[in-house]
Amino acid sequence: MNQMTEIANLRLPVAKHGQLEVEFEPASNAVWAFMNPAGMPSFTLGLLSDIRSHDVALEQSGGRIMLGGMPQKVDYYVGASRVGGIYNLGGDLALFLLLIKARDREALAHYARRCIDCLWARISNFGSRTLTTISLVQGDALGGGFESVLASDVIIAEERARLGLPEVLFNLFPGMGAYSLLARRIGARAAEDLILSGRILTARELHEMGVVDVLAADGEGERAVQEYIRGNEKRRNALQAVHACRQIVNPVTREELDAITDVWVDSALRLDDRDLKLMGRVVRSQLRRIEALREGAAEASEAELQLSA
């Protein structure tokens, strides 16, 4: 990489919202937001709160960030992860177990709404029609992690990434946006088939299905994002207008997302002891996987991924 390229790709730290690390790339006016959870790489209430803190600031500023005391216009928002091999493993299943056993509908609904708050910010482009959202997937995105990926205008994934919705393994379904967002990308029937199969698919398979927009070589995801931005610069206005048209022609509304979370809460509260035992197995499998990753073990097998909803 020559000096000019290094300057063009320069990113400056902006802020750290707890478990969310934010950088700004002046050459492309791109915000890079990296999830870096302290514990389990799933959507805990703590991580959701940190993401929402950043999102609110971006929304309230009209799609601008402060850099060196000066407001900077944001043209792109890139959602990514700092956790090696993992984008996000999805919902906080340990919390789900506690709340379901306690029959605490209000707390389950509160968690679901927090997820939708974060999802909706991305879907609505943080209230700015001139801001393009990009999901960069360099590791496994399962359950709610996959839903988060789907919320962006553009999905760029490395070949090693695996994505899926395994909630059906413990008799539940992904209730925070998966049906709405997948149906608009690949059709309702294909979305239902994918949700009910519980399959974990490779980035290449999802690229062939039309879910992933850009397939990147392993280790080249960040470069692929930068090349996508540079390659579309001359038609950025048209691209953003087309993305806006998606929401006009086939809109995803906040009301739709909230209504589906109500279905999810009711469904979760109907789980029986067998289902909850299977969910507990998934939690234990996730813990073993994180311990293995921290010890530098090899990537998870397909069977382990199926137990990491």
Rosetta blueprint (number, residue, H / E / L):
1 M L
2 N L
3 Q H
4 M H
5 T H
6 E H
7 I H
8 A H
9 N L
10 L L
11 R L
12 L E
13 P E
14 V E
15 A E
16 K E
17 H E
18 G L
19 Q L
20 L E
21 E E
22 V E
23 E E
24 F E
25 E E
26 P L
27 A L
28 S L
29 N L
30 A E
31 V E
32 W E
33 A E
34 F E
35 M E
36 N L
37 P L
38 A L
39 G L
40 M L
41 P L
42 S L
43 F E
44 T L
45 L H
46 G H
47 L H
48 L H
49 S H
50 D H
51 I H
52 R H
53 S H
54 H H
55 D H
56 V H
57 A H
58 L H
59 E H
60 Q H
61 S L
62 G L
63 G L
64 R E
65 I E
66 M E
67 L E
68 G L
69 G L
70 M E
71 P E
72 Q E
73 K E
74 V L
75 D L
76 Y E
77 Y E
78 V E
79 G E
80 A E
81 S E
82 R L
83 V L
84 G L
85 G L
86 I E
87 Y E
88 N E
89 L L
90 G L
91 G E
92 D L
93 L H
94 A H
95 L H
96 F H
97 L H
98 L H
99 L H
100 I H
101 K H
102 A L
103 R L
104 D L
105 R H
106 E H
107 A H
108 L H
109 A H
110 H H
111 Y H
112 A H
113 R H
114 R H
115 C H
116 I H
117 D H
118 C H
119 L H
120 W H
121 A H
122 R H
123 I H
124 S L
125 N H
126 F H
127 G H
128 S L
129 R L
130 T L
131 L L
132 T E
133 T E
134 I E
135 S E
136 L E
137 V E
138 Q L
139 G L
140 D E
141 A E
142 L E
143 G L
144 G H
145 G H
146 F H
147 E H
148 S H
149 V H
150 L H
151 A L
152 S L
153 D L
154 V E
155 I E
156 I E
157 A E
158 E E
159 E L
160 R L
161 A L
162 R E
163 L E
164 G E
165 L L
166 P H
167 E H
168 V H
169 L H
170 F H
171 N L
172 L L
173 F L
174 P L
175 G L
176 M L
177 G L
178 A H
179 Y H
180 S H
181 L H
182 L H
183 A H
184 R H
185 R H
186 I H
187 G L
188 A H
189 R H
190 A H
191 A H
192 E H
193 D H
194 L H
195 I H
196 L H
197 S H
198 G L
199 R L
200 I E
201 L E
202 T E
203 A H
204 R H
205 E H
206 L H
207 H H
208 E H
209 M H
210 G L
211 V L
212 V L
213 D L
214 V E
215 L E
216 A E
217 A L
218 D L
219 G L
220 E L
221 G H
222 E H
223 R H
224 A H
225 V H
226 Q H
227 E H
228 Y H
229 I H
230 R H
231 G H
232 N L
233 E H
234 K H
235 R H
236 R H
237 N H
238 A H
239 L H
240 Q H
241 A H
242 V H
243 H H
244 A H
245 C H
246 R H
247 Q H
248 I H
249 V H
250 N L
251 P L
252 V L
253 T L
254 R H
255 E H
256 E H
257 L H
258 D H
259 A H
260 I H
261 T H
262 D H
263 V H
264 W H
265 V H
266 D H
267 S H
268 A H
269 L H
270 R L
271 L L
272 D L
273 D H
274 R H
275 D H
276 L H
277 K H
278 L H
279 M H
280 G H
281 R H
282 V H
283 V H
284 R H
285 S H
286 Q H
287 L H
288 R H
289 R H
290 I H
291 E H
292 A H
293 L H
294 R H
295 E L
296 G L
297 A L
298 A L
299 E L
300 A L
301 S L
302 E H
303 A H
304 E H
305 L H
306 Q H
307 L L
308 S L
309 A L
